[in-house]
Amino acid sequence: MENIYLFVIPAIFGVIASIITWIVAPFFLAKREYYVKSRYELLKIKIEWCIKSFIGVTLVLAILISELFF
């Protein structure tokens, strides 16, 4: 039962990081990209950023929790 925290807590923080990334991503896209790239390509960029932030935050927190508590 204690090992479930190793997966649940980092996943929750990963989802929060992905939501924040989704909201903030348009501010980091260049104006040129809105004119050059299609909506699909912009959506793909935002989804890639969200996945990367989810994986990064989840891995870092899982490693920290496993080192500190187990």
PyMOL commands that set and color helices and strands:
alter all, ss='L'
color gray80, all
select helices_A, chain A and resi 2-28+31-36+39-69
alter helices_A, ss='H'
color red, helices_A
deselect
rebuild
show_as cartoon
